[in-house]
């Protein structure tokens, strides 16, 4: 009978040791969980978790709306900038052999869709003439001089 009591005592001692170890493990886990909970709940003034989640969801929905609005604005701005001057080319030349310098010029100003204008100024000793030719889709319905063709082709080949 004594042997049985010793075995029972040994079993109880092992059970107590296991329970003490289990209690230590649970205490450590609880402490870690409590730290995470405090970190998650920081900045809240006695709100419950459900209210905090509802507030975060409202904030996320508001942010999604603002991002959508900004995305639409960026698209609108891109459409506007595509219509602005994106490509430019200029060449200076001597239109008449009796003038001494390259005072004549042709300049091409095109948007991203290859629409714009070519402005040409012809300088002579007695007079100077400036005129413009519209460009639509990379070509003009008016005849272009060699210099105008050159600035137009350089613009069409350039990337923005």
VEXTIMI-129646 format. One record per residue (C-alpha): residue in three letters; residue number from 1; x, y, z. Coordinates in Angstrom, 1 decimal. Each point is the difference from the previous one (the first is absolute). Layout:
# residues N
PT,ALA,NUM,X,Y,Z $
...
//
This chain:
# residues 160
PT,UNK,1,0.0,0.0,0.0 $
PT,UNK,2,2.9,2.3,0.7 $
PT,UNK,3,1.2,-0.4,-3.6 $
PT,UNK,4,-3.4,1.0,-1.3 $
PT,UNK,5,0.1,3.2,2.1 $
PT,UNK,6,3.4,0.8,-1.2 $
PT,UNK,7,-1.1,-0.5,-3.6 $
PT,UNK,8,-3.1,2.2,0.6 $
PT,UNK,9,2.1,2.7,1.6 $
PT,UNK,10,2.5,-0.1,-2.9 $
PT,UNK,11,-2.8,0.3,-2.5 $
PT,UNK,12,-1.5,2.9,2.0 $
PT,UNK,13,3.5,1.7,0.2 $
PT,UNK,14,0.4,-0.4,-3.8 $
PT,UNK,15,-3.5,1.4,-0.6 $
PT,UNK,16,0.8,3.0,2.3 $
PT,UNK,17,3.3,0.7,-1.8 $
PT,UNK,18,-1.8,-0.2,-3.4 $
PT,UNK,19,-2.7,2.3,1.2 $
PT,UNK,20,2.6,2.5,1.3 $
PT,UNK,21,1.8,-0.1,-3.3 $
PT,UNK,22,-3.3,0.4,-1.9 $
PT,UNK,23,-0.8,3.0,2.3 $
PT,UNK,24,3.3,1.6,-0.8 $
PT,UNK,25,-0.5,-0.5,-3.8 $
PT,UNK,26,-3.5,1.5,0.2 $
PT,UNK,27,1.2,2.9,2.1 $
PT,UNK,28,2.7,0.8,-2.6 $
PT,UNK,29,-2.5,-0.3,-2.8 $
PT,UNK,30,-2.5,2.2,1.8 $
PT,UNK,31,2.7,2.7,0.6 $
PT,UNK,32,0.9,0.0,-3.6 $
PT,UNK,33,-3.6,0.2,-1.1 $
PT,UNK,34,-0.7,2.8,2.5 $
PT,UNK,35,2.9,2.0,-1.5 $
PT,UNK,36,-1.4,-0.5,-3.5 $
PT,UNK,37,-3.5,1.0,1.1 $
PT,UNK,38,1.4,3.2,1.7 $
PT,UNK,39,1.9,0.8,-3.2 $
PT,UNK,40,-3.1,-0.5,-2.1 $
PT,UNK,41,-2.2,2.0,2.3 $
PT,UNK,42,2.4,2.9,0.5 $
PT,UNK,43,-1.6,3.4,-0.7 $
PT,UNK,44,-3.4,-1.3,0.7 $
PT,UNK,45,-2.0,1.5,2.9 $
PT,UNK,46,-1.9,-2.9,1.5 $
PT,UNK,47,-1.3,-1.1,-3.4 $
PT,UNK,48,-0.8,-3.6,-0.5 $
PT,UNK,49,1.6,-2.0,-2.8 $
PT,UNK,50,-3.2,0.0,-2.1 $
PT,UNK,51,-0.2,3.8,0.1 $
PT,UNK,52,3.7,0.3,-1.0 $
PT,UNK,53,-0.5,-2.4,-2.9 $
PT,UNK,54,-3.1,2.0,-1.2 $
PT,UNK,55,2.1,3.2,0.2 $
PT,UNK,56,2.8,-1.5,-2.0 $
PT,UNK,57,-2.4,-1.3,-2.6 $
PT,UNK,58,-1.5,3.5,-0.4 $
PT,UNK,59,3.5,1.5,-0.3 $
PT,UNK,60,0.8,-2.6,-2.7 $
PT,UNK,61,-3.1,0.8,-1.9 $
PT,UNK,62,0.7,3.7,0.2 $
PT,UNK,63,3.6,-0.6,-1.2 $
PT,UNK,64,-1.3,-2.1,-2.9 $
PT,UNK,65,-2.3,2.8,-1.1 $
PT,UNK,66,2.8,2.5,0.2 $
PT,UNK,67,2.4,-2.2,-2.0 $
PT,UNK,68,-2.7,-0.4,-2.7 $
PT,UNK,69,-0.5,3.7,-0.1 $
PT,UNK,70,3.7,0.6,-0.4 $
PT,UNK,71,0.2,-2.7,-2.7 $
PT,UNK,72,-2.7,1.8,-2.0 $
PT,UNK,73,1.9,3.3,0.5 $
PT,UNK,74,3.3,-1.6,-1.3 $
PT,UNK,75,-1.8,-1.4,-3.1 $
PT,UNK,76,-1.5,3.5,-0.6 $
PT,UNK,77,3.4,1.6,0.4 $
PT,UNK,78,1.6,-2.5,-2.4 $
PT,UNK,79,-2.6,0.8,-2.6 $
PT,UNK,80,0.7,3.7,0.4 $
PT,UNK,81,3.8,-0.4,-0.2 $
PT,UNK,82,-0.3,-2.1,-3.1 $
PT,UNK,83,-1.5,3.0,-1.7 $
PT,UNK,84,2.9,2.3,1.1 $
PT,UNK,85,3.2,0.5,-1.9 $
PT,UNK,86,2.0,-3.2,0.4 $
PT,UNK,87,2.3,0.1,-3.0 $
PT,UNK,88,2.1,2.9,-1.3 $
PT,UNK,89,2.5,0.4,-2.8 $
PT,UNK,90,1.6,3.2,-1.4 $
PT,UNK,91,2.4,0.7,-2.8 $
PT,UNK,92,1.6,3.2,-1.0 $
PT,UNK,93,1.1,0.6,-3.5 $
PT,UNK,94,1.0,2.7,-2.6 $
PT,UNK,95,-3.0,0.4,-2.2 $
PT,UNK,96,1.7,2.3,-2.5 $
PT,UNK,97,3.6,0.0,-1.0 $
PT,UNK,98,0.3,3.8,0.1 $
PT,UNK,99,-0.6,0.1,3.8 $
PT,UNK,100,2.9,-0.8,2.2 $
PT,UNK,101,-1.3,-2.2,2.8 $
PT,UNK,102,-2.4,-2.8,0.9 $
PT,UNK,103,-2.8,2.4,1.0 $
PT,UNK,104,-2.9,-2.0,-1.5 $
PT,UNK,105,-1.4,-2.9,2.0 $
PT,UNK,106,-2.7,-2.7,0.1 $
PT,UNK,107,-1.3,-1.3,3.2 $
PT,UNK,108,-2.4,-3.0,0.5 $
PT,UNK,109,-2.1,-0.2,3.2 $
PT,UNK,110,-2.0,-3.3,0.3 $
PT,UNK,111,-2.1,-1.6,2.7 $
PT,UNK,112,0.0,-3.7,0.8 $
PT,UNK,113,-2.5,-0.7,-2.8 $
PT,UNK,114,2.3,1.7,-2.6 $
PT,UNK,115,-2.3,3.0,-0.3 $
PT,UNK,116,1.3,3.5,0.2 $
PT,UNK,117,1.7,2.7,-2.2 $
PT,UNK,118,3.1,0.8,-1.9 $
PT,UNK,119,1.0,3.7,0.2 $
PT,UNK,120,2.4,1.2,-2.6 $
PT,UNK,121,1.7,3.4,-0.2 $
PT,UNK,122,1.8,1.0,-3.2 $
PT,UNK,123,2.5,2.8,0.5 $
PT,UNK,124,1.0,2.2,-2.9 $
PT,UNK,125,1.9,3.3,-0.2 $
PT,UNK,126,-3.1,2.1,-0.7 $
PT,UNK,127,-2.7,-2.0,1.8 $
PT,UNK,128,-0.7,-2.9,2.3 $
PT,UNK,129,-3.0,-2.3,-0.4 $
PT,UNK,130,-1.4,-2.3,2.6 $
PT,UNK,131,-2.7,-2.6,-0.6 $
PT,UNK,132,-1.5,-3.1,1.6 $
PT,UNK,133,-1.2,-3.3,-1.4 $
PT,UNK,134,-2.3,-2.3,2.0 $
PT,UNK,135,1.0,-3.6,0.5 $
PT,UNK,136,-2.6,-2.7,0.5 $
PT,UNK,137,1.0,-3.6,0.7 $
PT,UNK,138,3.5,0.7,-1.1 $
PT,UNK,139,-0.7,1.6,-3.4 $
PT,UNK,140,-1.0,3.4,-1.4 $
PT,UNK,141,-2.6,0.7,-2.7 $
PT,UNK,142,2.3,2.8,-1.1 $
PT,UNK,143,3.2,-0.7,-1.9 $
PT,UNK,144,3.1,0.0,2.2 $
PT,UNK,145,3.5,1.3,-0.9 $
PT,UNK,146,3.0,-2.2,0.4 $
PT,UNK,147,0.8,1.6,3.4 $
PT,UNK,148,-3.6,-0.4,1.2 $
PT,UNK,149,0.1,-3.6,-1.0 $
PT,UNK,150,3.2,-0.5,1.8 $
PT,UNK,151,-1.3,1.5,3.3 $
PT,UNK,152,-3.2,-2.0,-0.3 $
PT,UNK,153,1.8,-3.3,-0.6 $
PT,UNK,154,2.3,0.6,3.0 $
PT,UNK,155,-3.1,0.7,2.2 $
PT,UNK,156,-1.8,-3.1,-1.2 $
PT,UNK,157,3.1,-2.2,0.7 $
PT,UNK,158,0.5,1.5,3.5 $
PT,UNK,159,-1.4,-1.6,3.1 $
PT,UNK,160,-1.6,2.2,2.6 $
//
